[in-house]
Amino acid sequence: MIDHAMLTGQSTGHLIDIGGGHRLQPEAARAFSALQTAASQAGFNLQPASTFRDFARQLAIWNGKFHGERPVLDSDSRPVDISQLDDGERGELILRWSALPGASRHHWGSELDIYAPDLLPEGAKLQLEPWEYEEGGYFFPLTQWLTQNMASFGFYRPFSEDTGGVAVEPWHLSYRPLAQECEKLLTPQVLQQAWQGQNLGGHAWVLSELERIFAQYVQTSKSSQ
């Protein structure tokens, strides 16, 4: 049973190493290995770009963006100057692409950001932006293959449509059997417990808007059916 510390990225007891510094829950690891094998047979070198991310890492990402130390993008992946924005305006922009610490699906060990390194042109750097995976992008053939085959291995894209919350992320795969259980366990109250004693950028704004933020940016069950 996954506990609150595991759910919010503050424990790694639910994970195994799958190589390259990547970690998943055992069941998700087995399913992804099977998906990789099928992809290889279809001519794709399917690899993880990101898997488990702990609370501290997500906190550093959030705070770095909130304080202008990391780039903040708009919905079209264009950099935004946040220096004149208030806490709410900053938070809304960040939430389009980055989860609150404790609320990232990458804490669960059921999530992967994927790519095919052999499809990346020489000298190009992986951006994890939609254009890379859409028609005309490097990874579009892989996107098409996954769309047709990933469900057979238990995977889906939780951010496949723009419903006004998290932006579309065609690279993000979720292992449904585990992810759906984690979604049921995560609540605003669990998040508030995870933030105790932490220096969370925009903390007052986040707390004042938490119920709405949770419904708009954290709950994805409606878009995963």
N, C-alpha and C positions, 0 to 999 in steps of 0.2 A: 504494500500500500504506500503510495506516495504521500509524504507529509508536507506540512506548510513550508519547511525549510527547503525541501527539494523543489516544491512548486514555485518558489520565488528565487531560485538560484543561489541559495545560501548553504546548500549541501550537495555533495556529489555521490552520495551513497547509492543512487539509483542508476548509475552510469557505468558503461564499460568503454575501454579504449578501442577505437576502430582504425587507428593508425593516422599518422600525419598530424597528431595533436587534436584529433576530433573524437568526440565522445557522444554516445547515444544510449538510451535504454536498450537492454539486450534484445527485446522483441523487435524494436525499431531497427536495430543494427542488422538482425537477420533478414528482415524484410528489405532493407536497402541493399544488402549484399545480393539478394535474389534479383532485385531491380537492376543493379549494375550488371549482373550476368546477362540478363535479357537485353539490356542496352548494348552491351558489347557484341552480342550476337547480331544485333541490328546495325553495328558499325559505329557506335557512339562510346566514347570514353567518359562515362558519367562519373563525376567526382564531386565531393563536398567542398564548397568554399567556406562554409561555416556550419557548425552544429551547435553543441552546447555553449552557452555564454553565461558566465556567472553574474551574480548580482553586482559585484564590485565593478566588473567590466561595463555592465549596462549603466551603472551610476556614473562612471567616468564619461561614457558617451553622452548621456543626458546632460550632465553638468557642463561638459565641454561645449556642447551646442548652445545651451542656455546662456552661457557666459561669453559667447562669441569666440571661443577658442577652437572650434571646429566649424566647418561649413554647414550652413543651414540651407536647404533647398525648398523651392516651392513645388507645387503639384506637377509641374512640367520639368522637374530636375534642374531648375535654374537657381544659381546662388542668390541668396537674399541678404541684404544688409539689415541686421536686426538691431543696430545700435540705437535706433529711435523708437523701437517697439516696446510696449509694456509687457508685463509678465504673461498676460493672457494671449497676446498676439504671438509672442515667442513660443509659448507652449503649444498653441494650435499648429504652428508651422512644423515644429519638431515632431509632433505626434503623427503627422502624415507619413513619416519615414522611420521613426525610432520610437520604441516603446518606453514607457515609464519603467524604471528599475523595479524589479519584482513582477512586472506585468508582461515581460517578454516571453513569447512562446519558446524562444530558444533556451529558456531555463529548464524546460520540461524533459529534454532528451528525446523528443519525438519529432523535432524539426530540423530541416536541412536547407541551406542555400546551396544550389547546385550549378554546375557549369561543365563544359567539355573543354579541357585545356588545349586539345589538338585543333579545335575550331577557332581558337583565339589567334588572330594574326600575329606574326612575329613582331615583337616590339610593343604590342598593344597591352594595356593593363586592364584587368577585369574591373569593371565599374559597378556591377550590380545595379544597372539602370534598365528600365523597360525596353528601350530601343535595341539593346543587345539581343533580346529574346523575341522581339516582334519581327514581323515580316521585313526582310532586308537586313536584319541583324545577324551577327555571327552565329548565334545559337538557335536561330529560328527552326532549323530542321530538328534539333533536339527537343525544342518546345512542342513541335507537332507530334513527335514520337511519344513523348511523355503524356500528352493530352489523350492519346489513343490507348496507352498501355498502363499508366501508373496506377489506376484504380484496381487493376487485377492484383496488385501487390499491396494494396491498402493505403495508397498515398493519394492526396488531393492537394489543391492549392487553396489555402484559406483566404488569400488576398487576390482572388481572380477577377473581382469586379470592384469598381470604385463606387461605394455606397455612401460616400461622404466621410468615411473614417480613414483607415490606413489606405495609402495609395496602392495601386496594383503592383504586385510583386510576382512576376511570372517565374522567378527563380526559387521561390520559397515553397518547399514541399513539406507536408505534414502527414505523419503516420496516424491515420484516423483512429484506430482502436485505442491508442494511448492518449492522443490529443483530446478526444471528446471527453474522456474521464477527467483530464486536467482542467478542461474548461468548466466542468461542473463544480470542481473544488475551489477554483479561484473566485474570490469575492472582494469587494472594496475593503471589507474589514481585514481580510488576510493581507492586503497591500498595506494598509495603515500599520499593521503590526510589523511588517518588514521594514518600514521606514523609520521606526523608532530609533532614535540616536544617530540617524543618518543626516548628512547635510545635502538635502535634495533641493536643487535649484527650483525656485518658484513654488516652494512648499505650500505657502498660504493660498495661492491661486489654485493649485492642484486640489487641496482639501476642499476648497469652496465649490469646486466644479466636479468633484470626484464621481458622483453618481452618473452625471452626464458623460464624462470622459470614459468611464467604464463601459457604459452602454454603446458609445459611439466608436471607441477605438480598441477596446479590449475584447468584448464579446464578438465573436465572428461566426457563431453557429448559424446565423441566418444565411450567410454567404457561402457556407461550406456544405450545404445540403445538395 
